[in-house]
Each structure stands twice: as structure tokens, then as C-alpha cells.
Amino acid sequence: NLGLSMPTTTDELLQVARAFTNDDPNGTGRRDTIGVTSRVGIWGQMFFAQEGWMVENGELRPNFLSDRYRDAMAYRKTFYDEGLMDREYVTDADQQRSRRLWITGVAGIYFAQTGADNYEEFLENNPNAVMVPLPPVTGPHGRNGWFQEPEYHDHKAALNASLRDPELAIEFIDWMIRDGWETLRFGFEGVHHKLVDGQRVWIDLDVFQTELRYAAADMGFLKDYEDTPAGVLARAGDDPRQRRIAEMNVMGIENAMSVPYRRDIPFPPSHPEMTLFNAEWGPRQDEIYTQVITGGPQYTADWGIQQLRSEWERRGGRRIEQIAQQWFDDNRAAFGY
């Protein structure tokens, strides 16, 4: 309705959000829409400020103390101050409010992962809407890809020390690693899926949602499978709405994979002293970040980054940097440096 082009830069994305908020896209004559509803991580990704640690000149540095992080805070603060995003996002810990703003058509832009389970509900409420995946945009520090991560990258299995039959538990884990993941992911052929040209197609999506979705998401801690655009389209079957969603998901995958996502190390540094430090540092970092975004004009991004840097020093952050650097040096060759 607004005649807008797909934004390619952070500045253009801001202008699109302003149009969704201020230019009455739903034609009600009221200011009853907002530009964006989203998770926090996307704001950092546009500024290369998403990961906790990054490599700068051969040294591992805390990214949340960088100028990139400051600029990401300033960008999001602009959205908040102008009313372009939901101002109650701080209390939306489970993302249900964000989801509701999207599926009811209040928000024009929704940042979520490919395959999110609310697209069908969105189309039920907004049958004439057209969802288009947003390609990675270029910001002041360059163009970073959207988050990319193999599924189940951080799932672990732990055994209770008082198990009566630990060998049986290990047998179960071995089964999961060998082929049990496939049953959890796809169910049984002829019951949950059928094979069409070598691709699994769901027989009944309602049955999949009830019997398999929770298991595929939460219980398969290892899988020997990589999804493909062909597989995504095949599983949609012949249902027009599911085909429409699948086609959008394929576009989203292709968009995300078209631009490299900066990840300097495969996983964050680990050390008992860091674990204890982070338990106190994390809440304080979040507190300062939230104060910058929501606190009004006196709490600028420059103020916020100075607060973060001084708090880091005061709490012994230099020691944490030394530990992280030693960890990086010990693993430098394995990480390809």
C-alpha cells in the first residue's frame, strides 16, 4: 500500500519503518501500526555487534565494548524514541507480544528465523498480505549476513548420577546418534510422511504439529541431515497456503546464505572464572543496554558504551580478557588463525 522498495541499507530500513508507522498502511485513518517487532539479536547483526567476542588484530576482544556495539544501540534507540517499534518489548520475555503484533497485522516488519511457526496464523488473519524476506542490509560498518548456525549446535545430554542402568542410557544416546534422530525429525513413513521423488512430504500437517514438532525441536540433539530448498518445498505438499509459506522460507534461506555472517570463533571462550564473572556481568550489561534504549535523551549510546567500559574495568574485566586471550591462543591453530 505504501509503494516502498526493498531496503538495502540500515538508513533505508529506518525510512521503511517510519512509513509503516506514520503513513497509514492499513488505511484506517489512525496511527495504529508500528514499523518493527523483533528479537534483540538482529539489531547487533546489522552492525557486526552480535557475537560476544570477536578477533581484532589477532586478539580476542569483547564485542560489547566496541564502537560497533555503540552504533547498534544508537540505531535501535532511534526506533524506540520515534515509536517505530513496540515500546513494551522489555517485558516480552517469551516473545508472545511480538508474535501477536505480527499476526494481527499491527507490525509491518517482523524479524524471526526461517521456519517460524506463526506464518500460517499470520496469513489466516491477513489473507491478502504479501510476506517478503528481507535480504541482509548494509550498515556503517559494512554488510553482515543474517545469523547462520547449524541446527542443534548446542544441545547436550546429561545423565543423572543415580541412574539404575547407565548402560541402557548410553544405548539410548547411541541410538539417537545413529538413526533415532531421523524418527524424531520425520516420524514414520506412511504415518507421518511419504516419499515423493526422494523427498519427504507430510501426510497431515496437524498430525505433524501434534506428534512431531516438539520432538524435532527439543529432543534431537544430533542429526545427520541438512535441509534444502527442495526439501522445504516438497514437505509443503499441494496445500496452497503451505506452498506459499514454503516458497517464502526458501527465499529466506537463500537470502541468509547469500552474505557471509561474521563469526570469528566457532564458540565462545569457556573457563570457570568466566562463568562466575558472566553471571553478574550479563544482567548489568542488559541493564545498561535497556537504559540506553528506553531511558530518554539523556541516556545516549555514547553514555552507554562508556558505562559498559567503566563497569567492565571496575568488575575485573581485564582479567577476563586475559583468560579469553589465553584460551584463544591455545586454540588458534584449530580455529584457522
N, C-alpha and C positions, 0 to 999 in steps of 0.2 A: 504493500500500500504506500510505502514511502519512496519508492523508486531509488533505493540505495544500491550502490555497488558493494561487492565483497571487499571488506577492509584488508589491506595488505601490510599496514603499519600500526603501531600502537596509537599513533595520533588519529588515524582513520577509524580505528576501533572505538576510540573515545567519541568521535563525532557520530558514529552509528548509534552508540548507547544514548547519546544526547537526543538523537532523533526519535528513538524508541520511547524515550521518557517524555519528551516535550511536544512532539508533533502529532499526537493523537492517532497512533497507528490503527487502533480498533474502531475509530470513527464514532466514539460515544460523546465527543464534545467535552470530556472530562480528562483530567490528568490522573488516570487510573492505571498506568502502566509504568514499568521500570525497565531500564536497559539490560541489566545483568543480574543473574542469580548464579552463584557458583561456589566451588570449593576454594580454599585459600591457596593451594599449591600452584594454580595456573598463573597467578599474578607474579610469582617469582620466576616461573619458566620463561616468561616473555623478556626477562631481564638477566637471564643466566644466574639467577639468585635462588635456585630451587634446592640445591643439594647443601647439606651441612658443611661439607669440606670440599675444596677444590684445589688443584695444583696450580701454583703461581710461581714461575721462575724456578721450578724444581723443588719447591717447598709446599707442603700441605698447609693450607690456610683456612681458617673458619670463614665460610662464605657469608655468614650472617653479620660479619663486621665490615663487609666490603661496601664500596660505593654503589655497586650493583644492587645490593640489598636496600640501601637508602633510596635509590631511584625507584625500586619496585614499591616501597612503602609510599613514596610521594604519588605515584601513579594511582594506586588504589585509593589513597586519601582523596584524590580529586573526584573519583567516582562516588565516594561516600558523601563528601561535602556538597556535591551538586545533586544528591538524591538520585543518582543513576543506578544504584544498587540497593538491595534490601538493607535497611539500617538496623534490623534486628538479627543480623547474621550471627552476632556474638553468642546468642542464646540457642542457635540452631545446631546443637552438637550432633544430632543424628541426621541432619540434612533433610528432615521431613518438611520443614517450612520451605526450604529451597525447592524441593520437589513439587510441592503444592503450587508455588508461584509459577512454576514452569508448566505443569499440566493444565492449569486453568487459564493459561494464555496471558498472565499478568507480565511475565518477563519475556523480553524479546531475544535474549542471548542466554544460553544455558551451557556452562562448562561441565562436562561429565565424561566418563570413559566410554569408549566404544562398547556397545552391547548393554548399556544401561537398561534396566527393566521397566522404565516408565514411558518409553516412546509410544507403545500401543495405547496406553491410557491418555497420553497427550493427543493422539490422533482421534480418539473417541470424543474428546472434548472440543477439538479444533479440526474437524474433518477437512477443511479447505486450506489448512496451513501447509506450508512447504518448509520442511526441515532441510537445511543445507550445512554440511560440516564446514567449520572454519579452518582454513589452512593456517599453519604457523605464520605469525606476523613478525615484521622486522621492528625492533626497538632501537633505542640509542646505543646499545652495545652489540648490535647485530641481530641475526635471525637464528633463534634456537628452535629446535623441534619440540613437539609436544612430548609429554612423558612416554617413554617406551620401556617396557620391562617384560621379560618372560613371565608367564603365569606361574604361580606357586613358587616364587623365588625365595620366599622367606618363611615357608611352612616347616614346622618341626614336629617330631614325635617324641614324647617323653613317657617313660614307664614309671609307674608307682613302685617305690622300693619294697613294698609289702606284697607284691604280686604273688599269687599262689603258684602260677605256672608261667614264669617269664619266657620259657622256650616257646610256648604257644603264642605269646605276644609277638615274639620275633618272627615266628612263622607268618603271622598276620601281616606284619610290616613287609616281609619278603614278598608275600602275595600282592600287596598293594603296589610295590615297586615293579613287580614282574608284569602283571596284567590286570590286577584289581582296579587300578585307576581307570581303565577303559570301561569297565562295567559301571563305575560310579559316574563317569562322564557321559556315557551314551546309553546306558541301560541295556536291555536285551533286544536283539534283533527279532523282529516280528511282534514285539510287545511295545517297545518304545520307539524304535526306528526301523526303517527299511533301507536297503541299499539300492540306489539309483545311479547307474553309471559310476559305480565305485564310491559314491558319496552317501553319507548317512542323512536321511530325511526323516524328520519327526513325524510319527503317525498321528499323534494327538498332542497338541501343544499344552492343553490343560493338564494332561497326564504328566507331561514333562515338568511343568511348573510344580505340580504337587509331589511327584515321586523322585525327581532327579535334581532339580535346580539347587536345592540346599546342599546335596551331597557333592555335586560337581564344584560348587563354590567353596565349600568349607572342609571337605574331607579328603580330597585328592591331593596329597602333599607332594606327589611326584607324578609326572606324566611324560610319556614318550610320544608327544603329539604336538604339532604346530598347526594352528588354524590357518586356513587360506581363504581368499575371497570366494573361490569356487565352492568351498565347503559351507561358508556362511550363506551363500545364495541357495545352495541345494537344500539345506535344512529348513529353509523358509517354505518349501513346497509350493503349492499353487495358490495359496491364500493371498489375495491382492494386497491386503494391509501388511502381512508379514513380508511379502516380497518388497514392498516399499521400504519397510524398516531395514531389511537386509541390504538393499541397494545403498541406503544411506550409511549403514555400518561399513560396507565395503569402501565407499568413498572416504569415510573417516579413517579407516586403516591405511588407505593409500595416501591420504593427506599426511597422517602422522609419520609414515615411513619415508616420506619424500624429503625430509630435512633431518639431518642428524641431531640427536638430543645429547647435549653435553653431559657426560658422566665421566669424571676424571679417574675415579676409583670404583671398582665393582661393588664395594660395600663399605660402610663407614668403619673407622678405626674402633677397636674394642680393647678395653682394659678395665680392670676392676675400679681403679681410681676414677676413670672417666665415667663409669656407670654411676658412681656416687655423686660426682660433680653434676652430671646432667640431670639427675633427679631434682636438684634445686635450681639449676640454671634454666631448664626448659620452661617452667612456669614463669620465671622472671622475664625471659625473652618474650614470651607470649603477652605478658602484661604490658611491656613497653610498646610492643607492636600494636596492640589493641588501643593503647592510649594515643598513639600517633594517628591511627585511622579515625577514631571516633571522638577524640578529645577536643576538637576545635582548632582554630587558627594558631593558638599559642603552642600547640604540640606539633611542630613541623617534623618533616623527615630528617632534617639536619639535627634537630634536637634529639630525635630518636636514636640516630646512629651514634651520636656522642654518648648518650645514656648507655647504650649497649656496650660500647667500647670501654667506658669507665667502669661499668659493672663487671665486665669480663676481667679487667685488671684487678679490681678490688677483691673479687672472689677467687683469685688464683688462676686465672685463665692461661697465663704464661706457662705454668706447669703442665696444663692440659695440652697446650701446643707442642711442648717438648715430647710428651708421651706420644701424641699423634704423629709427630715427625719421625720418631724412632720406629714406630710401627710401619710407617710408610717406607722408611729406608730399608727395613728388614724385608719388605715385600716388593721393593721397587722393580726388581727384575721380573717377578711374576706378573706385575701389573703392566709390563711393557715399557718401562721407563729406563 
